[in-house]
């Protein structure tokens, strides 16, 4: 049985880690290098670094910060935000990323995933899906959650996997920052529709929510932000809780 992963998320804006609610109302959560160092030492399995304003403001990912973050890590680093093409991916990987996460550009140009997988390998390519519910369907959003593409998020996850994505980062816009739990129905549907790992993201407010993401949502990994940034729990406390509940974690 594969081990479940706990992955802290560093949402970056203007060089600082921020945390908001439903992709809005952002507040300062700390220095990215210091937080990365802390989570590395606490036992995080990976780190996700998202320059959340890069696509919206049409600027490139802050590669200088990526380099500084990667310097303090001994675990895999995924970098996203403003990744528009192969050159952007190569720049992020050269700056120290182990994987790149692509959202808007993959929806705009799905063949980018196949090209990237051919060049860098599927294990390097993460498709980030920002999903929002409308009645009984979820739609994929682009441009930092600002624009509904009209693309069914479940269908897109299947297509992205078929095109060569090695992993799906599934962000629930509805649940983001609410601390009321992950979107378990969405997570389960995507997890059962693809054969690549799915990272549940958006909504963790307690350790039970992370457990639910694994047991009910069948996710392979859980992205965590507020719980860690504001020191409600440490990664060790979360993993000890999950182990006690029978979840296979490192």
Secondary structure, DSSP 8 states (H G I E B T S, - for coil): ---BEEEEEEEEETTEEEEEETTEEEEEEE-HHHHHHHHHHHT-SEEEEEETTTTTTT----HHHHHHHHHT-SSEEEEESS--SHHHHHHHHHTT-SEEEESHHHHH-THHHHHHHHHH-GGGEEEEEEEEEETTEEEEEETTTTEEEEEEHHHHHHHHHHHT-SEEEEEETTTTTT-S---HHHHHHHHHH-SSEEEEES---SHHHHHHHHHTS--SEEEE-HHHHTTSS-HHHHHHHHHHTT--B-
